[in-house]
Amino acid sequence: MARTNVEKVNTVLTQNTFWFQTKTFEEKSEADITALKGTLLVVRNKVQNEGLTKKLIEDLILEKQNGFKALLALTGFSNETFKRLITFIRIADDKELSKLTCKDHWQEESDSEESDIKEWSDSKIEKKIGECANFRKGIVNLFFEGCTVPVLSETLPLFELKKLGVSKLSFETEAMIDTLIRYKEKGSYSGKERNNAEVVIQNLLDDMEISFEKSLDLDKLKQHAPNQKRTMDFIIPNRENPQIVIEASYLTTTSSGQGDKAKTEIAIRELIEEHYPGVHFWGFVDGIGWYVRKRDLERMVGAFEDVFTLEESELKRFSELLLTVLG
């Protein structure tokens, strides 16, 4: 006999574990944390007794099993962000960055411009550190001097750039406090509305004094395709008489959901073509998360009549095209 919804809700409320963790998982996690802490304490003592050197950090990531993890923890880098940084180094055409990271001595043939570059996994990066002295040297140089390289200061968010420098490697108190704060604020920093791609678009439209509506359904899609419709990021000038519909997707991380997002936008394009013939469907697609998922990117851009990024020349092109379409 099927249980009632009241009974099922009551089960969840009365039998809730609140924060479920298996004992084995907790013990393993604590062991990993203890090992990481121990490694950092050893490094701190060496820095205090022998002084900070590149060789000390290079020995750390080469000789200690969790040395690289300790380096990321010390500086406040997440694995995901550091993988994005390695990807950027692989694709960037910058002499100073290449020299600092010794890229010419470890770059792989598959990193050519013509190839579909694939992001390296955590395990590949750690394997490369162990096997390639030049890659190891480049990583150490990056942590010591990365903040001085113009292409990184221009591209890497300041929130992340500040993690590259000798103060954190020296275990300076202020630097440690800075790391703690950045760990705490990472999620809110990424999600803050003013750091959102949509805000850039909104500010541009406001500056151009162009009327728009934001985060609303298109009336005909709501009426004829209620299960397929979705809220649109921007509708110009309004949902009653749309001329341009804009969707924004800025991603610095990667996930299997990117393929689903592309499928969704393709479906929306088809609905707009059916119910709003003549309406332009444009997309802002940007971020290194798309760069390393080329197949998903190809599907994603296929959904839109035109695609823009947040780069200055692209924003200018968007503005000019906008004025042309609106007359």
KOLLUMMAR-518635 format. One line per 4 residues: their letters; for each residue x, y, z of N, C-alpha, C. Coordinates in steps of 0.2 Angstrom, whole numbers. Example, Ala and Ser with C-alpha at 12.3 -4.5 7.8 and 13.67 -1.06 7.14 Angstrom:
<sites>
as = 66:-28:39:62:-22:39:66:-16:39 | 64:-11:35:68:-5:36:64:0:39
</sites>
This chain:
<sites>
mart = 4:-6:0:0:0:0:4:6:0 | 3:11:-5:7:17:-5:6:21:1 | 11:24:3:11:29:9:9:36:7 | 5:39:11:3:46:9:9:51:9
nvek = 8:57:6:13:62:6:14:64:13 | 9:64:17:10:67:24:15:62:28 | 14:55:27:18:50:30:25:51:27 | 26:52:21:33:53:18:36:59:21
vntv = 33:64:21:36:71:24:38:70:31 | 33:66:35:35:65:42:41:61:43 | 42:56:38:48:52:38:54:56:38 | 54:61:33:60:65:32:61:69:37
ltqn = 56:72:40:57:77:46:59:73:52 | 56:67:54:58:64:60:64:60:60 | 66:57:54:71:52:54:77:56:50 | 78:62:50:83:66:47:90:65:50
tfwf = 95:63:46:102:63:49:105:70:49 | 102:75:46:105:82:46:111:82:42 | 117:79:44:123:80:40:126:72:40 | 124:69:35:126:62:35:133:61:33
qtkt = 137:57:37:144:55:35:145:48:38 | 148:44:33:150:38:36:156:38:40 | 157:34:45:163:34:49:169:33:45 | 169:29:40:175:28:36:177:34:33
feek = 172:38:30:174:44:26:177:49:31 | 174:50:37:176:55:41:183:53:43 | 185:47:45:191:45:47:196:46:41 | 195:45:35:199:46:29:200:53:28
sead = 195:57:29:196:65:28:200:68:33 | 199:66:40:203:68:45:211:66:44 | 212:60:42:219:58:40:222:62:35 | 218:64:30:221:68:24:222:75:27
ital = 218:78:31:219:84:34:225:84:38 | 226:79:42:231:79:47:238:79:43 | 238:75:38:244:74:34:246:80:30 | 241:84:28:242:90:24:245:95:29
kgtl = 242:96:35:244:100:41:251:99:43 | 253:92:43:259:90:45:264:93:40 | 263:92:34:267:94:28:269:101:29 | 263:105:30:264:113:30:268:115:36
lvvr = 267:111:41:271:113:47:279:112:46 | 280:106:43:287:105:41:290:110:37 | 286:112:31:288:117:27:289:124:30 | 285:126:35:285:132:39:292:132:43
nkvq = 293:127:46:299:126:50:306:127:46 | 305:124:40:311:125:35:312:132:33 | 306:135:31:306:142:29:309:147:35 | 307:145:41:309:149:46:317:148:48
negl = 319:142:47:326:140:49:331:141:43 | 329:140:37:333:140:31:332:146:26 | 326:149:27:324:154:22:320:152:16 | 316:156:13:312:154:8:316:153:1
tkkl = 316:148:-2:319:147:-9:315:143:-13 | 316:144:-20:313:141:-25:314:133:-24 | 320:131:-22:322:124:-22:318:121:-16 | 317:125:-11:313:122:-5:306:120:-8
iedl = 302:125:-11:296:123:-14:296:118:-19 | 301:118:-23:301:113:-28:302:106:-25 | 306:105:-20:307:99:-16:301:97:-13 | 297:102:-11:290:100:-8:286:97:-13
ilek = 285:99:-19:280:97:-23:283:90:-27 | 289:89:-26:292:83:-29:293:77:-24 | 295:79:-18:296:74:-14:291:72:-9 | 286:76:-8:281:75:-3:275:72:-7
qngf = 272:67:-5:266:64:-8:260:69:-9 | 259:73:-4:254:78:-4:257:85:-5 | 263:86:-7:266:92:-7:263:97:-12 | 260:95:-17:257:100:-22:250:102:-19
kall = 246:97:-16:240:99:-12:242:104:-7 | 247:103:-3:249:108:2:251:115:-1 | 254:115:-6:255:122:-10:249:125:-11 | 244:122:-14:238:125:-16:234:127:-9
altg = 234:123:-4:231:125:2:234:131:5 | 241:131:5:245:137:8:243:144:4 | 242:143:-3:241:149:-6:234:151:-7 | 229:146:-6:222:147:-7:219:145:-13
fsne = 223:142:-18:220:140:-24:216:134:-24 | 211:134:-27:207:128:-28:209:124:-33 | 208:117:-33:211:113:-39:208:115:-45 | 201:117:-45:198:119:-52:201:125:-54
tfkr = 202:130:-50:205:137:-53:212:136:-55 | 216:131:-52:223:130:-54:223:126:-61 | 218:122:-62:218:118:-68:216:123:-74 | 212:128:-72:210:133:-77:217:137:-79
litf = 221:139:-74:227:143:-75:232:139:-79 | 232:133:-78:237:129:-82:234:129:-89 | 228:128:-90:225:128:-97:226:135:-100 | 226:140:-97:227:147:-100:234:147:-102
iria = 239:145:-97:246:145:-99:247:141:-106 | 244:136:-106:245:131:-112:243:135:-119 | 237:139:-118:235:142:-124:237:149:-125 | 240:152:-120:242:159:-121:248:160:-125
ddke = 248:165:-129:254:166:-134:257:173:-131 | 261:172:-125:264:177:-122:272:175:-120 | 276:179:-123:283:177:-122:286:177:-114 | 283:182:-111:286:183:-104:283:177:-100
lskl = 276:175:-101:273:170:-97:276:163:-99 | 278:162:-105:281:156:-108:288:155:-105 | 291:161:-104:298:160:-101:298:159:-94 | 293:162:-90:293:161:-83:291:154:-82
tckd = 286:151:-85:284:144:-84:288:139:-88 | 293:141:-91:297:136:-95:292:132:-100 | 287:135:-103:282:131:-107:285:128:-113 | 290:131:-116:293:128:-122:296:121:-121
hwqe = 297:120:-114:301:113:-113:296:108:-110 | 290:110:-109:285:105:-107:278:105:-111 | 277:110:-115:271:110:-119:270:104:-124 | 265:101:-124:263:95:-128:261:97:-135
esds = 262:92:-140:260:94:-147:253:95:-148 | 249:92:-143:242:93:-144:239:100:-142 | 244:104:-139:242:111:-137:242:116:-143 | 243:113:-149:243:118:-155:237:121:-156
eesd = 237:127:-159:231:131:-160:225:127:-164 | 227:123:-168:222:119:-172:219:114:-168 | 221:111:-163:219:105:-159:213:107:-155 | 209:103:-153:204:104:-148:207:102:-141
ikew = 209:108:-138:213:107:-132:209:104:-126 | 212:99:-123:208:96:-117:212:98:-111 | 207:99:-106:210:101:-100:213:95:-96 | 219:97:-93:223:92:-89:219:90:-82
sdsk = 219:84:-81:216:82:-74:221:83:-68 | 218:83:-62:223:84:-56:228:79:-57 | 226:73:-58:231:67:-58:237:68:-63 | 235:71:-69:240:72:-74:244:78:-72
iekk = 242:83:-69:246:89:-67:251:86:-62 | 249:82:-57:253:80:-52:258:75:-55 | 256:71:-60:261:66:-63:266:70:-67 | 264:76:-70:269:80:-74:274:83:-69
igec = 271:85:-64:276:88:-59:281:83:-57 | 279:77:-56:284:72:-54:289:70:-59 | 287:70:-65:291:68:-71:295:73:-75 | 293:79:-75:296:84:-79:298:90:-75
anfr = 305:90:-75:309:95:-71:307:102:-73 | 306:103:-79:304:110:-82:297:112:-80 | 293:108:-80:286:109:-78:286:111:-71 | 289:107:-67:290:108:-60:293:115:-58
kgiv = 298:117:-62:302:123:-61:297:129:-63 | 293:128:-69:288:133:-71:283:134:-66 | 280:129:-62:275:130:-57:278:134:-51 | 284:132:-49:287:136:-44:288:143:-46
nlff = 290:144:-52:291:151:-54:285:155:-54 | 279:151:-56:273:154:-56:270:157:-49 | 272:153:-44:270:155:-38:274:160:-35 | 280:161:-37:285:166:-34:284:172:-38
egct = 283:172:-45:283:178:-48:277:179:-53 | 272:175:-53:266:175:-57:263:182:-57 | 262:185:-51:259:191:-50:262:197:-54 | 268:196:-56:272:202:-60:271:201:-67
vpvl = 268:196:-70:267:195:-77:261:199:-80 | 262:204:-84:257:208:-87:251:204:-89 | 252:199:-93:246:195:-96:242:192:-91 | 245:190:-85:241:187:-80:237:192:-76
setl = 241:198:-75:237:203:-71:232:206:-75 | 232:206:-82:227:208:-86:221:203:-87 | 222:197:-86:217:191:-87:215:188:-81 | 219:186:-77:217:183:-70:213:187:-66
plfe = 208:186:-63:204:190:-58:209:192:-53 | 209:198:-50:213:200:-45:212:196:-39 | 206:194:-38:205:189:-32:209:183:-32 | 211:180:-38:215:175:-39:223:177:-40
lkkl = 224:182:-43:231:185:-44:234:186:-37 | 231:188:-33:234:190:-26:236:184:-22 | 234:178:-25:237:172:-22:244:170:-24 | 246:173:-29:253:172:-32:258:177:-29
gvsk = 263:174:-25:267:179:-22:271:176:-16 | 277:179:-14:281:176:-9:278:176:-2 | 274:181:-1:271:182:6:268:176:8 | 264:173:4:260:167:7:265:161:7
lsfe = 270:160:3:275:155:4:279:156:10 | 280:162:12:284:164:18:280:163:24 | 274:161:24:270:160:30:269:166:34 | 269:172:30:268:178:34:261:179:37
team = 260:181:43:254:181:46:248:184:42 | 250:190:40:245:194:36:243:190:30 | 248:186:27:246:182:21:242:176:22 | 243:173:28:239:168:30:232:170:32
idtl = 231:176:35:224:178:36:221:180:29 | 225:182:25:222:184:18:219:177:15 | 223:172:15:221:165:13:215:163:16 | 214:164:23:208:162:26:202:165:24
iryk = 203:172:23:197:176:20:195:174:13 | 200:173:9:199:171:2:195:164:2 | 197:160:6:193:153:6:186:155:8 | 185:159:13:178:160:16:174:164:10
ekgs = 177:168:7:173:173:2:173:170:-5 | 176:165:-6:177:162:-13:170:161:-16 | 165:158:-13:159:157:-16:155:163:-17 | 155:167:-12:151:174:-12:154:178:-18
ysgk = 161:178:-18:164:182:-23:162:180:-30 | 162:173:-31:160:171:-38:153:172:-40 | 149:172:-34:141:173:-36:139:180:-35 | 143:185:-33:140:192:-32:138:194:-39
ernn = 132:198:-38:128:200:-44:133:205:-48 | 137:209:-45:140:214:-49:146:211:-52 | 148:205:-51:153:201:-54:150:197:-60 | 144:198:-61:140:193:-66:140:196:-73
aevv = 141:192:-78:141:194:-85:134:198:-87 | 129:196:-84:123:199:-85:123:207:-83 | 127:208:-78:127:215:-75:131:219:-81 | 136:217:-84:139:220:-89:135:222:-95
iqnl = 131:217:-97:126:218:-102:121:224:-100 | 118:223:-94:113:227:-91:116:235:-91 | 122:235:-89:125:242:-88:126:245:-95 | 128:241:-100:129:243:-107:122:246:-110
lddm = 117:242:-109:110:244:-111:108:250:-108 | 109:251:-101:107:257:-98:111:263:-101 | 117:262:-102:121:267:-104:119:270:-111 | 117:265:-115:114:266:-122:107:269:-122
eisf = 104:269:-116:97:271:-115:92:267:-119 | 94:260:-120:89:255:-123:85:252:-119 | 78:252:-120:73:249:-116:74:241:-116 | 73:238:-110:74:230:-110:70:228:-104
eksl = 68:221:-104:65:218:-98:70:212:-97 | 70:210:-91:75:206:-88:72:200:-85 | 75:194:-86:73:188:-82:65:187:-82 | 62:187:-88:55:186:-89:54:181:-95
dldk = 48:178:-95:45:173:-100:43:177:-106 | 44:174:-112:40:177:-118:33:175:-118 | 29:179:-119:21:178:-118:19:172:-122 | 21:171:-128:19:166:-133:22:159:-131
lkqh = 28:159:-128:31:153:-126:28:151:-120 | 26:155:-116:22:153:-109:15:150:-111 | 12:153:-116:6:151:-118:6:144:-122 | 10:144:-127:10:138:-131:15:132:-130
apnq = 20:134:-126:25:129:-124:27:130:-116 | 23:129:-112:24:130:-105:29:126:-102 | 30:120:-105:35:115:-102:42:116:-105 | 42:119:-110:49:120:-114:51:127:-113
krtm = 47:132:-111:49:139:-111:54:140:-105 | 58:145:-105:62:147:-99:62:154:-99 | 64:157:-93:65:164:-93:71:167:-97 | 70:172:-100:75:175:-105:79:180:-101
dfii = 86:180:-102:90:185:-98:88:192:-100 | 88:194:-106:86:200:-109:81:200:-114 | 76:204:-114:71:205:-120:71:212:-122 | 72:214:-128:73:221:-130:67:222:-136
pnre = 63:227:-135:62:231:-129:58:229:-124 | 54:224:-125:49:221:-120:46:214:-122 | 43:211:-118:41:204:-120:34:204:-124 | 31:210:-124:25:211:-128:27:211:-135
npqi = 32:215:-137:35:216:-143:42:215:-144 | 44:209:-143:52:208:-143:55:209:-150 | 61:212:-150:65:212:-157:71:208:-156 | 74:208:-150:80:205:-149:79:201:-142
viea = 81:195:-142:82:191:-136:89:189:-134 | 91:190:-128:98:189:-127:99:184:-121 | 103:179:-122:105:174:-116:113:175:-115 | 114:175:-108:121:175:-106:124:169:-103
sylt = 130:167:-105:133:161:-102:140:162:-101 | 142:164:-95:149:165:-93:151:159:-88 | 156:155:-91:158:149:-87:166:149:-86 | 168:149:-79:175:148:-78:176:140:-76
ttss = 171:137:-75:172:130:-73:169:125:-78 | 170:119:-78:167:114:-83:163:109:-80 | 158:107:-84:153:102:-81:150:98:-87 | 147:92:-85:143:89:-90:137:92:-92
gqgd = 135:97:-88:129:101:-89:129:106:-95 | 135:107:-97:136:112:-102:133:109:-109 | 133:103:-110:130:100:-116:122:100:-115 | 120:99:-109:112:100:-108:110:108:-109
kakt = 115:112:-107:113:119:-108:113:121:-115 | 117:118:-119:117:119:-126:111:117:-129 | 109:111:-127:103:108:-130:97:112:-128 | 96:115:-122:91:119:-120:91:126:-125
eiai = 96:129:-126:96:135:-130:94:133:-137 | 96:128:-140:94:126:-146:86:125:-147 | 84:122:-142:76:121:-141:73:128:-141 | 76:132:-137:73:139:-136:73:143:-143
reli = 79:142:-147:79:145:-153:74:143:-158 | 72:136:-158:67:133:-162:60:136:-160 | 59:137:-154:53:140:-151:52:147:-153 | 57:151:-153:57:158:-155:56:158:-162
eehy = 59:154:-166:58:154:-173:51:153:-175 | 48:148:-171:41:146:-173:36:152:-171 | 37:154:-165:32:159:-162:34:166:-163 | 40:168:-164:42:175:-165:47:175:-171
pgvh = 44:174:-177:48:174:-183:51:181:-184 | 57:182:-185:60:188:-186:64:191:-180 | 62:188:-174:66:191:-168:73:188:-168 | 78:192:-166:85:190:-166:86:187:-159
fwgf = 90:181:-160:91:177:-154:99:177:-153 | 102:181:-148:109:182:-148:112:179:-141 | 118:177:-141:121:175:-135:127:178:-133 | 128:178:-127:135:180:-124:138:174:-121
vdgi = 143:171:-124:146:165:-122:153:166:-121 | 155:166:-115:162:167:-113:165:164:-107 | 171:164:-106:174:161:-100:178:154:-102 | 183:153:-98:188:147:-100:184:141:-99
gwyv = 179:141:-96:175:134:-95:172:132:-102 | 171:137:-106:168:135:-113:174:133:-118 | 180:137:-116:186:136:-121:188:128:-121 | 188:125:-115:190:118:-114:185:113:-116
rkrd = 179:115:-118:174:111:-119:171:112:-126 | 176:111:-131:174:114:-138:168:111:-141 | 167:104:-140:161:101:-143:154:104:-140 | 154:105:-134:148:109:-131:148:116:-133
lerm = 154:119:-134:154:126:-137:151:126:-144 | 153:122:-148:150:122:-155:143:121:-155 | 140:117:-150:133:116:-150:130:122:-147 | 133:125:-142:130:131:-139:130:137:-144
vgaf = 135:138:-148:135:144:-152:130:143:-158 | 129:136:-159:124:135:-165:117:137:-163 | 116:138:-157:109:140:-155:107:147:-157 | 112:151:-157:111:158:-158:113:161:-165
edvf = 109:166:-167:110:170:-173:117:173:-173 | 119:176:-168:126:178:-167:128:178:-160 | 135:178:-159:137:176:-152:143:182:-150 | 143:184:-144:148:189:-142:151:187:-136
tlee = 157:190:-134:160:189:-128:160:195:-124 | 163:195:-118:163:202:-114:170:206:-116 | 174:204:-121:180:207:-122:178:214:-125 | 182:219:-124:180:226:-126:177:227:-133
selk = 181:224:-138:180:225:-145:173:221:-147 | 172:216:-143:165:212:-144:159:216:-141 | 160:219:-136:155:224:-133:154:229:-138 | 159:232:-141:158:237:-146:154:235:-152
rfse = 156:229:-154:152:226:-160:145:224:-158 | 144:222:-152:137:221:-150:133:228:-150 | 136:233:-147:133:239:-147:131:242:-154 | 136:241:-159:135:244:-165:129:240:-169
lllt = 129:233:-168:124:229:-171:117:230:-168 | 117:231:-162:111:233:-158:108:239:-161 | 112:244:-162:109:251:-165:107:250:-172 | 110:245:-176:108:244:-183:102:241:-183
vlg = 101:235:-179:94:232:-179:88:236:-176 | 90:240:-171:84:244:-168:83:250:-172 | 88:252:-177:87:258:-181:87:264:-178
</sites>
